[in-house]
Amino acid sequence: MTNSMIPYSFIPGTKAKAGEVNANFIALADIITRNKTSAMEDIEAIQKILKDKADKDELINDHTVSTAETDLNDYKTTGTYIFPELYIPLNVPKESAGVLSVTGEENSVIKQVWYSNDNEMFTRNYENSEWTDWTSNWGTSLFEEIGHFRLPNGLLIQWGHSATKPITFPIAYTTFVCPMFQKEGWSTATERSDTGFSNVKLTGFEGTSNGVFKGLYWMALGY
């Protein structure tokens, strides 16, 4: 029986003709050459795919970025991207090294989360073909007079100072709030000895005083 790839087959125990043997060797060499060429073409195709895909838009694997002035607006593929101090990207929410996490997909919503090296976290979404503004999820500086700080578990801490009795939280709570306060100033006079709060709501509380009200420092914890 003749193999479709090898022109001649031989019956064991019989003498093969030299020409037929040579023809089989030539055919086999052609097969090896064709397979080698095909394999090289496959390798080149794979290398091209890797080269085309391994950019900031398509790379899925976690990696450290080592290119200057890349743009966070271009990062839309799920993955984690590490930015060292030497390669701080464009459109970063805070000018520092950090880590970018990307989730979602373009047909619905893409979310970016930026973790700066000073432990502040920012988020934004890609919706309707454009990016929303960055939002700080952990709050304002601890050195500001009025501010807030949100822990990863969702606990919202807010603080401030007010010289007026109605206190409105910068961010309204949605479930529960526990306000605390310390009145400003002190005196032995009884008209300044009684200060408290009432009418506590998720949006704020009412400061009250029996006499002179100079102000108070307040803090609130809640969800």
C-alpha positions in Angstrom: 0.0 0.0 0.0 1.3 3.4 -0.9 1.4 6.2 1.7 -0.2 9.4 0.4 2.9 11.3 1.7 5.6 8.7 0.9 5.5 7.5 -2.8 6.7 4.0 -2.3 6.0 1.3 0.3 8.0 -1.9 0.7 7.2 -5.5 1.5 9.3 -6.9 4.3 11.9 -9.4 3.0 12.0 -8.0 -0.5 14.7 -6.0 -2.1 13.8 -2.3 -2.6 14.9 -0.5 -5.7 17.5 2.3 -5.1 15.4 4.8 -7.0 12.3 4.1 -4.9 14.3 4.5 -1.7 15.8 7.8 -2.9 12.3 9.0 -3.9 11.0 8.2 -0.4 14.0 10.0 1.2 13.4 13.1 -1.0 9.6 13.0 -0.1 10.4 12.7 3.6 12.8 15.7 3.4 10.2 17.7 1.7 7.7 16.9 4.4 10.2 17.9 7.1 11.0 21.1 5.3 7.3 22.0 4.9 6.6 21.3 8.5 9.6 23.3 9.6 8.4 26.3 7.5 4.9 25.9 8.8 6.2 25.8 12.4 8.3 28.9 11.9 5.3 30.7 10.4 3.3 29.7 13.5 6.0 30.9 15.8 6.3 34.3 13.9 2.5 34.6 14.1 2.5 34.0 17.8 5.3 36.5 18.3 3.3 39.1 16.4 0.2 38.5 18.4 2.2 38.9 21.7 3.8 42.0 20.4 0.5 43.5 19.3 -1.4 42.5 22.5 1.3 43.3 25.1 0.5 47.0 25.2 -1.4 49.1 27.8 -4.8 48.5 26.2 -4.6 44.7 25.8 -2.3 43.2 28.4 -4.2 41.2 30.9 -1.5 39.8 33.2 -0.3 41.8 36.2 2.8 43.7 35.5 5.1 46.6 36.4 5.0 49.5 34.0 8.4 50.7 32.8 7.4 53.3 30.2 7.3 57.1 30.9 4.1 59.2 30.5 1.7 56.4 29.8 -2.0 57.6 30.0 -4.4 56.0 32.6 -7.2 56.9 30.2 -5.9 54.1 27.9 -6.1 51.4 30.6 -9.4 49.6 29.9 -8.4 45.9 30.2 -8.8 43.9 33.4 -5.6 43.7 35.3 -3.3 45.2 37.9 -0.6 47.7 36.8 2.2 48.8 39.1 3.7 52.3 38.5 7.1 53.0 40.1 8.2 56.5 41.1 10.1 56.9 37.8 7.0 56.2 35.6 4.1 58.1 37.1 1.4 58.1 34.4 -0.7 60.9 33.0 -4.2 61.5 34.3 -3.3 60.1 37.7 -5.5 61.4 40.5 -2.5 62.2 42.8 1.0 62.8 41.7 2.7 59.8 43.2 3.7 56.3 42.4 0.9 53.7 42.9 -1.0 50.7 41.7 -3.9 50.7 39.2 -6.6 48.0 39.3 -9.0 47.8 36.3 -12.2 45.7 36.3 -15.3 45.5 34.1 -15.6 45.6 30.3 -16.3 48.3 27.8 -19.7 47.1 26.8 -21.0 47.9 30.3 -18.8 49.8 32.8 -15.1 49.8 33.3 -13.9 50.8 36.8 -10.4 52.0 37.7 -9.1 52.0 41.3 -5.9 53.9 42.0 -4.0 53.1 45.2 -1.4 55.9 45.8 1.8 55.2 47.8 0.5 57.2 50.7 -2.4 54.8 51.1 -5.1 57.0 49.6 -7.6 55.3 47.3 -9.3 56.8 44.3 -12.0 55.4 41.9 -13.6 56.4 38.6 -15.7 54.8 35.9 -15.6 54.7 32.1 -19.2 55.3 31.0 -20.7 56.5 27.7 -17.2 56.6 26.1 -15.7 58.9 28.7 -14.1 58.8 32.1 -15.8 60.3 35.2 -13.8 62.4 37.6 -11.6 60.7 40.2 -13.2 60.3 43.6 -11.2 59.8 46.8 -12.7 56.9 48.8 -10.7 57.4 51.9 -11.3 61.1 52.4 -9.5 64.4 52.9 -6.3 65.2 54.6 -6.2 64.6 58.4 -4.8 68.1 58.9 -7.9 69.9 57.5 -10.3 71.5 59.9 -13.3 69.9 58.3 -13.0 66.6 56.6 -13.8 63.0 56.4 -12.1 59.6 56.2 -13.7 56.4 55.0 -12.2 53.1 56.1 -12.1 50.1 53.7 -14.9 48.4 55.7 -17.2 51.4 54.9 -17.0 53.2 58.3 -17.2 56.9 57.7 -15.4 59.2 60.1 -16.2 63.0 59.9 -15.1 65.9 61.9 -15.3 69.7 62.0 -15.7 72.9 64.0 -18.8 75.1 64.1 -19.7 78.4 65.7 -23.4 77.9 64.8 -25.7 75.5 66.4 -27.1 73.5 63.4 -24.3 71.1 62.3 -24.6 69.6 58.8 -22.3 66.7 58.0 -20.2 67.2 54.8 -21.4 63.7 53.7 -24.8 62.4 54.8 -24.8 59.0 56.4 -27.2 56.3 55.0 -27.7 53.9 57.9 -26.4 54.9 61.3 -24.5 57.8 62.9 -23.0 58.5 66.4 -22.0 62.2 66.8 -19.6 63.4 69.5 -18.5 66.9 70.5 -16.4 69.1 72.7 -17.6 72.7 73.3 -15.1 75.5 72.6 -14.0 77.6 75.6 -14.8 77.3 79.3 -16.0 79.4 82.1 -17.1 79.2 85.7 -20.2 81.1 84.8 -23.3 78.9 84.9 -24.6 80.4 81.6 -21.9 78.6 79.7 -21.9 75.4 81.7 -24.6 73.5 79.8 -24.0 72.6 76.1 -25.3 69.5 74.3 -26.9 68.3 71.1 -30.3 67.2 70.0 -32.3 66.2 66.9 -29.6 63.8 65.6 -30.2 62.9 61.9 -28.1 61.2 59.2 -27.4 64.6 57.8 -26.4 66.4 61.0 -27.5 67.4 64.5 -28.5 70.4 66.5 -26.1 72.0 68.9 -27.8 73.5 72.0 -26.6 75.7 74.9 -28.2 77.0 78.1 -26.3 80.2 77.8 -23.5 81.7 75.7 -22.5 79.4 72.7 -19.0 80.1 71.4 -18.8 77.0 69.3 -17.9 73.3 69.4 -15.6 70.7 67.9 -17.4 67.7 66.7 -16.8 64.2 65.3 -19.2 61.6 63.9 -18.9 57.9 63.2 -21.3 55.8 61.2 -22.3 54.2 57.9 
